[in-house]
Amino acid sequence: MSREDFVAVGCRLFAVYLVFLTVRSAFAALNLLSQPSGAAWGGAYAAVVVVLLAVSAFLWFFPLTVARKLLPVMREPRSDTAIGSSTALSIGITLIGLWFLADAISGAAFWLSLLVASRQVDANIFEWSIEQKAKMASTGVELSLSLFLVLGSNGVKRLIYRFRYGAEGAL
């Protein structure tokens, strides 16, 4: 694979992430738009959705164009790099970890800001619900798992090979 191919794969993964993020936020926005004060934001939200879906489509259908624009021009001829299955698995695990990390950081920022805001309010007024505590815990688990996948992909790779090929097939 060439360096452009690596960036193109990353572009396509980011396009999928944008689509999932847009769809996931659409359900929350429908609740907001159903309120009387939220109807005024309907046009702005629709414009944002259209732009995000257009960017996602562009990244999906033209990833090599984006890769060529992002990468500097090389003076030497194009060199393809052959990667083995072990390296490809390590790259894939790291990319999945980055995907989870992008989502977990925004969730952690939300829960930290809510935690700080709740500390500034009188303790008798604000009380955490069971659902909020569970969502906070799941965000913490997601953040831990994503950091493990990004920083410790070799250990996960060895574990997968051990389950697949037994103890003698482990790296």
C-alpha positions in Angstrom: 0.0 0.0 0.0 1.2 3.5 -0.7 1.1 6.4 1.7 -1.9 7.8 -0.3 -3.8 4.5 0.3 -3.3 4.8 4.0 -4.7 8.3 4.1 -7.5 7.3 1.8 -8.5 4.5 4.2 -8.4 7.1 7.0 -10.6 9.5 5.0 -13.2 6.8 4.4 -13.2 5.8 8.1 -13.7 9.5 9.0 -16.6 9.7 6.5 -18.3 6.8 8.2 -17.7 8.4 11.5 -19.3 11.6 10.3 -22.4 9.8 9.1 -22.9 7.9 12.3 -22.3 11.1 14.3 -24.9 13.0 12.2 -27.5 10.2 12.5 -26.9 9.9 16.3 -27.3 13.6 16.8 -30.4 13.7 14.6 -32.5 11.8 17.3 -31.4 14.3 20.0 -32.2 17.2 17.6 -35.7 15.8 16.9 -36.5 16.1 20.6 -35.2 19.7 20.6 -37.1 20.6 17.4 -40.4 19.3 18.8 -40.3 22.0 21.5 -41.9 25.4 20.6 -38.6 27.3 21.0 -36.6 24.7 19.0 -38.6 25.1 15.8 -36.7 28.3 14.9 -33.5 26.3 14.7 -34.9 23.7 12.3 -33.5 25.4 9.2 -30.0 25.9 10.7 -29.9 22.3 11.8 -31.0 21.0 8.4 -28.2 23.1 6.8 -25.7 21.6 9.1 -26.9 18.0 8.4 -26.7 18.7 4.6 -23.2 20.0 4.9 -22.0 17.1 7.1 -23.5 14.5 4.7 -22.0 16.3 1.7 -18.6 16.3 3.4 -19.0 12.6 4.2 -20.0 11.8 0.6 -17.0 13.7 -0.7 -14.6 11.9 1.7 -16.2 8.5 0.8 -16.2 8.9 -3.0 -12.9 10.9 -3.4 -10.5 9.7 -0.7 -7.5 9.6 -3.0 -8.1 13.2 -4.1 -8.1 14.3 -0.5 -5.0 12.2 0.3 -3.1 13.8 -2.6 -4.0 17.3 -1.4 -3.0 16.5 2.2 0.3 14.8 1.5 3.4 16.7 0.4 4.8 16.0 -3.1 7.7 13.5 -3.0 10.7 14.0 -5.2 11.5 10.3 -5.5 9.2 7.9 -7.4 6.2 6.4 -5.7 7.1 3.6 -3.4 4.6 1.0 -2.4 4.9 -0.5 1.0 4.0 -4.1 1.5 2.5 -4.7 4.9 1.9 -8.0 6.5 -1.2 -9.2 8.2 0.2 -8.5 11.7 1.0 -4.9 10.8 -2.4 -4.4 9.1 -4.2 -5.8 12.2 -2.2 -3.5 14.5 -3.1 -0.5 12.3 -6.8 -1.5 12.3 -6.9 -1.9 16.1 -5.3 1.5 16.5 -7.8 3.1 14.1 -10.7 1.6 15.9 -9.3 2.9 19.1 -9.0 6.4 17.6 -12.6 6.2 16.5 -13.8 5.3 20.0 -11.4 7.9 21.5 -13.0 10.7 19.4 -16.4 9.8 20.7 -15.3 9.3 24.3 -13.5 12.6 24.6 -16.6 14.5 23.7 -18.7 12.4 26.2 -16.1 12.9 28.9 -16.1 16.7 28.3 -19.9 16.7 28.6 -19.9 14.8 31.9 -17.0 16.8 33.3 -18.8 20.1 32.6 -22.0 18.8 34.1 -20.1 17.6 37.1 -18.5 21.0 37.6 -21.8 22.7 37.1 -23.5 20.5 39.6 -20.8 21.3 42.2 -21.6 25.0 41.9 -25.3 24.4 42.6 -26.6 23.7 46.0 -26.3 20.0 46.8 -30.0 19.8 47.8 -31.2 21.1 44.5 -29.3 18.9 42.1 -29.4 15.1 42.3 -27.8 12.6 39.9 -30.2 10.1 38.4 -29.3 6.5 38.0 -29.3 6.9 34.2 -26.9 9.8 34.4 -24.6 7.8 36.7 -24.7 4.8 34.3 -24.0 7.0 31.2 -21.1 8.6 33.1 -19.7 5.1 33.9 -20.1 3.9 30.3 -18.2 7.0 29.1 -15.4 6.2 31.5 -15.3 2.6 30.2 -15.3 3.8 26.6 -12.5 6.2 27.3 -10.4 3.5 29.0 -11.1 1.0 26.2 -10.2 3.5 23.5 -6.9 4.5 25.2 -6.1 0.8 25.6 -6.7 0.1 21.9 -4.7 3.1 20.8 -1.8 2.7 23.2 -1.8 -1.1 23.6 -2.6 -2.5 20.2 0.2 -4.9 20.3 -1.1 -6.6 23.4 -4.6 -6.9 21.8 -3.0 -8.3 18.6 -1.2 -11.0 20.6 -4.4 -11.9 22.4 -6.3 -12.3 19.1 -3.5 -14.5 17.7 -3.4 -16.5 20.9 -7.2 -17.2 20.7 -7.0 -17.9 17.0 -3.9 -20.0 16.7 -3.3 -21.2 20.3 -0.3 -20.5 22.5 2.3 -21.6 19.8 0.9 -19.1 17.3 1.2 -16.1 19.6 3.7 -13.5 18.5 
